[in-house]
Amino acid sequence: MQKDHSHILEDILETITASETPEQSLDHIVRMVSERFHIDVCSVYGYNPYGNTLFLRATVGLSRESVGAIEMDVDEGLTGLVIETMAPVFIVNPSSHPRYKYYAQSGEEVYRTYLGVPLIYHKKVLGALVVQTLAEEGIARSDIGLFKNIASQIAATIAFTNLQEDRKRLDVAKPARRDRSRADSEKSPLEQNHLRGEGVSDRAAFGYAHFMFETIDFDHVHLTEVTEVNSEINRLERAFKTAKNQIKQVAEKARKISDQEKTIIDAHLMFLADKSLRKKIIAKINSGQNAEYALKQVILEYVNMFKAMDDPYLSERYSDILDIGRRVLGNLAGINEASDQAFTRDTILVASDISPVDLLAIRQPNLKGIVLSKGGRTSHTVIMAKSLEIPIVIGVEEVFENVRANDFLIVDGVSGLVYANPTPEIREEYERRQAESRKHLKKLEALRDLPAVTKDGFSVHLGANIGLLSDLMLARQYGADHIGLYRTEFPFLLRKSFPSEDEQTDLYTRALEKAENRSVTIRTFDVGGDKFLSYLDYPREDNPFLGWRSIRLSLDLEDVFRTQIRAILRASAFGKTRMLFPMITEIEETRRIVQLVAEEKAGLDDDAIDYDKNIELGIMVEVPAAVPILDRLLRYVDFVNIGTNDLMQYLLAVDRNNKKVADRFNVLHPSVISTIAQIVSVCNRFEKQVCICGEAAGVTESIFLFIGMGADHISMVPSAIPAAKQFLRSVNQADAKMALTTCLDMEDAGEIAAYLKKILPVPVK
């Protein structure tokens, strides 16, 4: 078989996105696979769990009349064997196999090879992908991995097809809202109910939509055609009326108001009362535009008009118009201004983006999930959400047009799907999945006290990355051996000024006590980039990730830095402590840090204050500049932590929060693998402990390569530890070493991913 791997998975995903119906997707996919790989037959079978039968959904090669006509019990036929074994079935001369079953007029009796692969979506069997060729050498056993990858893409489409047909059969296909657009009404019922983003967590959540105030702007608004014009006009009028009342309440609450403030309020009220403004917006609604888009068009017209005025005072008034427009827009979306509101029911927070600080401020038991229209998969907000075990989906660009306050949402942090007002069938499916997930986690609990050791005896110390004291409970719950990374910046972010030495000492001491004799690696505060202190005057930077951040900021604010060093030293008297310094790029930085620590130790000695005199010092290798000089850096420190998130960002020149290039942020990029392997090799040669941190540390494929490098300390978000331990106990380090050698000779991440998927064991459920 000619193996044209190029872009096949991307092309399949594009086909699914572009197709109008799931069935159309299946037809296009089987044709694409047949043509791309010169396969004589490519078929997709659906599985009916109620009747325990299989039926032909789509095919190229068999007669078209067979679609919908061929149906078999699972205990008969080769495809039934695929479902029974839940594994690929590869057979040469299939007609001689005892399970072979001939179907009249299908035309399949002439084919000499057979490969069937199960279609599994969220642990549920949905059918099978079957390929057949006329020539015996047309398919080889080595092709199974490739077709498993293709099957995983098809599985989601089959899932959607099943749900769609269930809805039709039960006659419950109703639009999510009465004011849906004309374009929306032409979509399938299922398509009306889900939005697609990027899943960045390992679970789903249910709750009612709550919009975070000041997170919606006109760049979130897109055109949606409407048929119920009166409904849109009524929504607009209510939004204007609410805006007027809100501004009046602001004036009434203020005990004293200056003439200037009164003038601004009056101007806002006058603009809201302007009949010509509303007439222009209503005219656009009458032409078929939704209220949000019509408002956007008119407000931006006014903004541009005022900006063009010669009078500086009048020109600057465009900002007032924008403020008024955003207020009306927020009311259209049902946004509640109260940022400190207590959620009285299960709630899904909907926002454009949210800072780690905002997330910490708003977190509460009833916050069950987060949907962002922007965001990056390795942003600190995502990391924090994972730490708090809050499911999150990012990059849901159409959320503001399709979701209203108080809509019931299902947020699938795995697939990236967000369902607005889903049907009972979809809710039941997710409830079933959550029940299965709880059972699976229960099984993993048995691993908590077992060592993470490979089948051939290589021991790995699995650590937890934490940012809050509450994370330590999760570290214990999931069986962490140590705290591989304690991010100290979050307490700094939550305050209005730098915490004092005593406050920090108390915080770190409590962390060490809660760690219950586990070693804790405390990283000095890492701010800048996407984490800013509200009380610090930052310079305006075009590229903050390349600017005044992390250790650069600490060394410039020496008094603040010394305070933290002293606090960590004082806390080290109460537990196993290591001190870690981020974003090291040069030896002079390291020498300066070591000198500061020595001076603060001497000061504590003079004051007879106890501390661990043998406390270990470490550096984070997360900037490529540190890699070539690592042998010299190691003269000054005791250990190294590899920060995979920033290392990948700088190494690949990819902004990890930029959705446009998010697909390039790949831990399996050959440069990333070879760079991490080089770091581990140098550390092992100099007998310095190395711990791999970051999101990559929780990815199965990465873990396999890391142990192949000889890395025996890996730290991750606490909830990822049980699955990582289960995986490590199922593989051999010797195999990982051979796989690493093979991967280091490969050309791109896609090739590496396909290879690893082929050789790695399927996780036990």
Secondary structure, DSSP 8 states (H G I E B T S, - for coil): -----TTHHHHHHHHHHH-SSHHHHHHHHHHHHHHHTT-SEEEEEEEETTTTEEEEEEEESS-GGGTTT-EEETTSSHHHHHHHHTS-EEEESGGGSTT----TTS-GGG--EEEEEEEEETTEEEEEEEEEESSTTSS-GGGHHHHHHHHHHHHHHHHHHHHHHHHHHHT----S-TT-BHHHHTS-HHHHHEEE-EE-SS-EEEEEEEE-TT---GGG----BBS-HHHHHHHHHHHHHHHHHHHHHHHHH-SS--HHHHHHHHHHHHHHH-HHHHHHHHHHHHTTB-HHHHHHHHHHHHHHHHHT-SSHHHHTTHHHHHHHHHHHHHHHTT----TT---SS-EEEEES---HHHHHHH--TTEEEEEESS--TTSHHHHHHHHTT--EEE--TTHHHH--TT-EEEEETTT-EEEES--HHHHHHHHHHHHHHHHHHHHHGGGTTS-EE-TTS-EEEEEEEESSTTHHHHHHHTT-SEEEEEETHHHHHHSSS---HHHHHHHHHHHHHHTTT--EEEE----BTTB--TTS-----S-GGGSS-HHHHHHHSHHHHHHHHHHHHHHGGGS-EEEEE-----HHHHHHHHHHHHHHHHHHHHTT----TT-EEEEEE-SGGGTTTHHHHTTT-SEEEEEHHHHHHHHHT--TT-GGGGGG--TTSHHHHHHHHHHHHHHHHTT-EEEEESGGGG-HHHHHHHHHHT--EEEE-GGGHHHHHHHHTTS-HHHHHHHHHHHHT-SSHHHHHHHHHHHS-----
